[in-house]
Amino acid sequence: MGCFLSKEEVYHSDAYAALQNQVRQLQQQLNVAYQGTGYAPPVVHQQAAGGSGKLSEVLFFPDPAMPCHYAGNCRRNNCTYAHQPTNLTRLLQFLGSARSTIDVCVFTITCDEIAEALLAAQKRGVRVRIISDNDQSKTQGSDVERLRAAGIPVALDADQYHMHHKFAVLDSRMIANGSFNWTRQAVLFNQENVVLSDNPALVAQFCRQFEILWQKYYKRKSIAKTGAGFGYGFIVAWAFVMSFFNLLCGLILEGFKSTVETQLTTEAGWTSIMTGAYKATYIFGYIVCVMFMLFFLTLLLMQGAVTKEIGIYDQMQQQKRFLEMNALAAGTINPLQSGPI
């Protein structure tokens, strides 16, 4: 089709062969760099010829060092941080590949590099949700409250036992799962593993489990309760009631207009000014009715934005997502073929 090559032509082209050769050379360089360190080098992921495109990768920790923030631009003498790719940099790269959602279900988060990756994802428009252990969220160095303060929804278990999962789901299409806690100790000292996969059957099951735990642990704000949700609901109801009340008053006063004009004006002490004030009263009632009705309609039009901000709107979206995850687990939807959920 025009100037574009087909997938088969790309895989059999000289450029693709040269790229594959570069990847092999990079892997050899990593193997040499890690010789004698006692650590396994990260595996550079390659897509097999034929274009299956399935992610199947394992990261083994510990790493020899935390990655240098200056990377290739580091000018410090005897810098003790890692300047070559590590398992952590691969995990950060994986998190950075999310386009729409990152659902994190991890026992503890104290690694600032990973926390910064989640914040960066949120800033570029990715919806991030976190489920973590309530006891671990209170420990020194935990990043959970910092992430919550940045606007990321956080659900904490309230059980006697621990929420001990360590997995993340990206875009409902890829997962990271293993023994690895998101801590510096796990990065540098523990024998840990993280499996990266886009296997549809596995992804569907992890998606479904995340939604089950989210429904169980997330403390939503509701119009029926106290707080911002209750305040918003009260204002909406108050605007509608006041609009209806002023409309009713205006109709009643206007209904007695003929009585005022034919009977009260003949009574002593009732002047034409009083009659004019009477008419102005029900006209004013109509004006106030319209003002409150406009206020009520404005609140309704803004409902999506406001309730999304205070957490009410998410209830419907999360319920929809939960039903779709059940369909994924049942095999009626392929997450690699369906659109973003």
C-alpha positions as CSV (number, residue, x, y, z in Angstrom):
1,M,0.0,0.0,0.0
2,G,1.8,3.1,-1.2
3,C,5.2,3.8,0.4
4,F,4.5,1.6,3.5
5,L,6.0,-1.8,3.9
6,S,4.0,-4.8,5.1
7,K,4.9,-6.5,8.3
8,E,6.4,-9.4,6.5
9,E,8.6,-7.1,4.4
10,V,9.8,-5.3,7.4
11,Y,10.9,-8.5,9.2
12,H,12.8,-9.6,6.1
13,S,14.4,-6.3,5.3
14,D,18.1,-5.5,5.7
15,A,17.3,-2.7,8.1
16,Y,15.5,-5.1,10.4
17,A,18.4,-7.5,10.3
18,A,20.8,-4.7,11.1
19,L,18.6,-3.7,14.1
20,Q,18.5,-7.2,15.4
21,N,22.3,-7.4,15.1
22,Q,22.6,-4.2,17.2
23,V,20.3,-5.6,19.8
24,R,22.5,-8.8,20.0
25,Q,25.6,-6.6,20.3
26,L,24.0,-4.6,23.1
27,Q,23.1,-7.8,25.0
28,Q,26.7,-9.0,24.6
29,Q,28.0,-5.7,26.0
30,L,25.7,-6.1,29.0
31,N,26.9,-9.6,29.6
32,V,30.5,-8.5,29.5
33,A,29.8,-5.5,31.8
34,Y,28.1,-7.8,34.4
35,Q,30.9,-10.4,34.4
36,G,32.4,-10.9,37.9
37,T,29.7,-8.8,39.6
38,G,27.6,-11.7,40.7
39,Y,24.5,-10.1,39.1
40,A,22.5,-11.3,36.1
41,P,22.3,-8.7,33.3
42,P,18.9,-7.5,32.2
43,V,17.7,-9.1,29.0
44,V,17.1,-6.8,26.1
45,H,13.6,-7.7,24.8
46,Q,13.5,-8.8,21.2
47,Q,10.5,-9.4,19.0
48,A,10.8,-12.6,17.2
49,A,10.7,-12.7,13.4
50,G,7.2,-13.4,12.4
51,G,5.8,-10.6,14.5
52,S,4.1,-12.3,17.5
53,G,4.8,-9.2,19.5
54,K,4.1,-11.0,22.8
55,L,5.9,-9.7,25.8
56,S,7.5,-12.5,27.8
57,E,10.3,-11.2,30.0
58,V,11.7,-11.8,33.5
59,L,13.7,-9.3,35.5
60,F,15.9,-10.8,38.3
61,F,17.0,-8.6,41.2
62,P,19.2,-7.4,43.0
63,D,20.8,-4.8,40.8
64,P,24.4,-3.8,41.4
65,A,23.4,-0.1,42.1
66,M,20.6,2.4,41.8
67,P,20.5,4.1,38.4
68,C,22.4,7.4,38.0
69,H,19.9,10.3,37.5
70,Y,22.4,11.9,35.1
71,A,22.7,8.8,33.0
72,G,25.1,9.4,30.1
73,N,25.7,13.0,31.1
74,C,27.2,12.2,34.5
75,R,30.4,14.1,35.1
76,R,31.1,13.0,38.7
77,N,34.3,11.2,39.4
78,N,33.9,7.7,40.9
79,C,30.1,7.9,40.7
80,T,28.8,4.8,42.5
81,Y,25.4,4.8,40.7
82,A,24.7,2.6,37.7
83,H,25.2,4.1,34.2
84,Q,24.3,1.0,32.2
85,P,20.8,-0.5,31.9
86,T,19.6,-2.3,35.0
87,N,16.5,-4.3,35.9
88,L,15.1,-1.2,37.6
89,T,15.6,1.0,34.6
90,R,13.8,-1.7,32.5
91,L,10.9,-1.7,35.0
92,L,10.8,2.1,34.9
93,Q,10.8,1.9,31.1
94,F,7.9,-0.6,31.3
95,L,5.8,1.8,33.5
96,G,6.7,4.6,31.2
97,S,5.1,2.8,28.3
98,A,1.6,3.1,29.7
99,R,-0.7,5.1,27.5
100,S,-4.0,5.2,29.4
101,T,-4.0,3.4,32.8
102,I,-1.7,2.0,35.4
103,D,-3.3,-0.1,38.1
104,V,-0.8,-0.9,40.9
105,C,-1.4,-3.6,43.6
106,V,1.7,-3.7,45.7
107,F,2.4,-4.5,49.3
108,T,4.7,-1.6,49.9
109,I,6.2,1.3,47.9
110,T,9.3,3.1,49.2
111,C,11.4,3.3,46.1
112,D,11.4,7.0,45.1
113,E,12.4,6.2,41.5
114,I,9.2,4.1,41.0
115,A,7.0,6.6,42.8
116,E,8.4,9.3,40.5
117,A,7.6,7.2,37.5
118,L,3.9,6.9,38.7
119,L,3.7,10.7,39.2
120,A,5.2,11.3,35.8
121,A,2.6,9.0,34.3
122,Q,-0.2,10.9,36.0
123,K,1.2,14.2,34.7
124,R,1.1,13.0,31.1
125,G,-2.6,12.0,31.5
126,V,-2.4,8.3,32.5
127,R,-5.0,7.3,35.1
128,V,-3.1,5.7,38.0
129,R,-4.8,3.7,40.8
130,I,-3.0,2.1,43.8
131,I,-3.9,-0.6,46.1
132,S,-1.5,-1.2,49.0
133,D,-1.3,-2.5,52.6
134,N,-2.6,-0.2,55.2
135,D,0.2,-1.1,57.7
136,Q,3.0,-0.6,55.2
137,S,1.6,2.7,54.1
138,K,2.3,4.1,57.5
139,T,5.9,3.0,57.7
140,Q,8.9,5.4,57.4
141,G,9.8,6.1,53.9
142,S,6.5,5.0,52.4
143,D,5.5,6.9,49.2
144,V,1.9,5.9,49.4
145,E,0.6,9.1,51.1
146,R,2.8,11.3,48.9
147,L,1.2,9.7,45.8
148,R,-2.3,10.1,47.4
149,A,-1.6,13.8,48.1
150,A,-0.7,14.2,44.4
151,G,-4.2,13.2,43.5
152,I,-3.7,9.5,42.8
153,P,-6.6,7.4,44.1
154,V,-5.3,5.0,46.8
155,A,-7.1,2.0,48.3
156,L,-5.8,0.5,51.5
157,D,-6.9,-2.8,53.0
158,A,-8.5,-2.8,56.4
159,D,-8.1,-6.5,57.1
160,Q,-6.3,-8.2,60.0
161,Y,-3.9,-9.7,57.5
162,H,-1.8,-8.2,54.7
163,M,-2.6,-7.2,51.2
164,H,0.6,-8.9,49.9
165,H,0.2,-8.7,46.1
166,K,3.0,-7.3,44.0
167,F,1.6,-6.7,40.5
168,A,0.7,-3.8,38.1
169,V,-1.5,-3.8,35.1
170,L,-0.8,-1.3,32.2
171,D,-3.5,-0.3,29.8
172,S,-5.4,-3.6,30.6
173,R,-2.9,-5.2,28.2
174,M,0.3,-5.8,30.1
175,I,1.3,-7.0,33.6
176,A,4.3,-6.9,35.9
177,N,4.1,-9.5,38.6
178,G,6.5,-11.3,40.9
179,S,8.1,-11.4,44.3
180,F,9.4,-7.8,43.9
181,N,8.3,-5.2,46.4
182,W,8.7,-1.7,45.2
183,T,11.5,-0.9,47.7
184,R,15.2,0.0,47.5
185,Q,16.0,-3.0,49.5
186,A,14.4,-5.2,47.0
187,V,16.2,-3.4,44.2
188,L,19.7,-3.7,45.8
189,F,19.8,-6.6,48.2
190,N,16.9,-9.1,47.9
191,Q,16.7,-12.0,45.5
192,E,13.5,-11.0,43.6
193,N,11.9,-11.4,40.3
194,V,9.4,-9.6,38.1
195,V,7.6,-11.2,35.1
196,L,6.5,-8.8,32.3
197,S,3.8,-10.3,30.1
198,D,1.1,-9.4,27.7
199,N,-0.5,-12.8,27.6
200,P,-4.3,-12.1,27.3
201,A,-5.4,-14.9,29.6
202,L,-3.1,-13.8,32.4
203,V,-3.8,-10.1,31.9
204,A,-7.6,-10.7,32.1
205,Q,-7.2,-12.5,35.4
206,F,-5.0,-9.8,37.0
207,C,-7.4,-7.1,35.7
208,R,-10.4,-8.9,37.3
209,Q,-8.6,-9.4,40.6
210,F,-7.6,-5.7,40.8
211,E,-11.2,-4.6,40.2
212,I,-12.4,-7.0,42.9
213,L,-9.9,-5.6,45.4
214,W,-10.6,-2.0,44.3
215,Q,-14.4,-2.5,44.9
216,K,-13.6,-4.0,48.3
217,Y,-11.1,-1.5,49.6
218,Y,-11.6,1.9,47.9
219,K,-13.3,4.4,50.2
220,R,-15.5,6.4,47.8
221,K,-17.0,9.7,48.6
222,S,-20.7,9.7,48.2
223,I,-23.5,12.3,48.0
224,A,-25.3,10.2,50.6
225,K,-22.6,10.8,53.2
226,T,-20.7,13.7,54.6
227,G,-17.9,15.7,53.0
228,A,-17.6,17.3,49.6
229,G,-20.0,14.9,48.0
230,F,-22.8,15.7,50.5
231,G,-22.2,19.4,50.1
232,Y,-22.5,19.3,46.3
233,G,-25.6,17.2,46.5
234,F,-27.2,19.5,49.1
235,I,-26.5,22.6,46.9
236,V,-28.0,20.9,43.8
237,A,-31.2,19.9,45.8
238,W,-31.4,23.4,47.4
239,A,-31.3,25.2,44.0
240,F,-34.1,23.0,42.7
241,V,-36.3,23.4,45.8
242,M,-35.8,27.2,45.8
243,S,-36.7,27.4,42.1
244,F,-39.8,25.4,42.6
245,F,-40.8,27.3,45.8
246,N,-40.5,30.7,44.1
247,L,-42.4,29.4,41.1
248,L,-45.2,28.2,43.4
249,C,-45.3,31.6,45.2
250,G,-45.5,33.5,42.0
251,L,-48.4,31.3,40.7
252,I,-50.3,31.7,43.9
253,L,-49.9,35.4,44.1
254,E,-50.8,35.8,40.4
255,G,-53.9,33.6,41.0
256,F,-55.2,36.2,43.5
257,K,-54.4,39.1,41.2
258,S,-58.1,39.5,40.1
259,T,-59.2,39.5,43.7
260,V,-56.8,42.2,44.6
261,E,-57.8,44.3,41.7
262,T,-61.6,43.9,42.1
263,Q,-62.0,43.8,45.9
264,L,-59.1,45.1,47.8
265,T,-58.7,48.3,45.8
266,T,-62.2,49.3,47.0
267,E,-61.3,48.8,50.6
268,A,-60.1,51.9,52.5
269,G,-56.3,52.2,52.8
270,W,-55.4,50.0,49.8
271,T,-53.8,52.2,47.2
272,S,-52.6,51.7,43.6
273,I,-49.0,51.7,44.9
274,M,-49.9,48.6,47.0
275,T,-51.4,47.0,44.0
276,G,-48.2,47.7,42.0
277,A,-46.1,46.3,44.8
278,Y,-48.3,43.2,44.9
279,K,-47.8,42.6,41.1
280,A,-44.0,43.3,41.5
281,T,-43.8,40.6,44.2
282,Y,-45.0,37.7,42.0
283,I,-43.0,39.0,39.1
284,F,-40.0,39.0,41.3
285,G,-40.9,35.5,42.4
286,Y,-40.7,34.4,38.7
287,I,-37.4,36.1,38.2
288,V,-35.9,34.4,41.3
289,C,-37.4,31.1,40.0
290,V,-35.5,31.5,36.7
291,M,-32.3,32.4,38.5
292,F,-32.4,29.3,40.7
293,M,-33.3,27.1,37.8
294,L,-30.3,28.4,35.8
295,F,-28.1,27.7,38.8
296,F,-29.6,24.2,39.1
297,L,-29.0,23.5,35.4
298,T,-25.4,24.9,35.6
299,L,-24.7,22.5,38.5
300,L,-26.1,19.6,36.4
301,L,-23.9,20.5,33.4
302,M,-20.9,20.7,35.6
303,Q,-21.8,17.5,37.4
304,G,-19.4,15.3,35.4
305,A,-16.3,17.5,36.2
306,V,-17.2,18.2,39.8
307,T,-18.2,14.6,40.8
308,K,-15.1,13.3,39.0
309,E,-13.0,15.5,41.1
310,I,-14.6,14.4,44.4
311,G,-14.7,10.7,43.4
312,I,-18.4,10.1,42.8
313,Y,-18.2,9.9,39.0
314,D,-15.6,7.1,39.2
315,Q,-18.2,4.7,40.8
316,M,-20.0,4.2,37.5
317,Q,-16.8,3.9,35.5
318,Q,-15.3,1.4,37.9
319,Q,-18.5,-0.7,37.8
320,K,-18.4,-0.7,34.0
321,R,-14.7,-1.7,34.2
322,F,-15.5,-4.5,36.6
323,L,-18.1,-6.0,34.3
324,E,-15.7,-5.8,31.4
325,M,-13.0,-7.5,33.4
326,N,-15.4,-10.3,34.1
327,A,-16.0,-10.6,30.4
328,L,-12.2,-10.7,29.8
329,A,-11.8,-13.5,32.4
330,A,-14.6,-15.4,30.7
331,G,-12.7,-15.1,27.4
332,T,-15.4,-13.2,25.6
333,I,-13.1,-10.2,25.0
334,N,-9.5,-10.2,23.9
335,P,-7.7,-7.3,25.6
336,L,-5.2,-7.1,22.7
337,Q,-8.0,-6.6,20.2
338,S,-10.4,-4.4,22.2
339,G,-10.0,-0.7,22.7
340,P,-8.9,1.0,25.9
341,I,-11.2,0.2,28.8
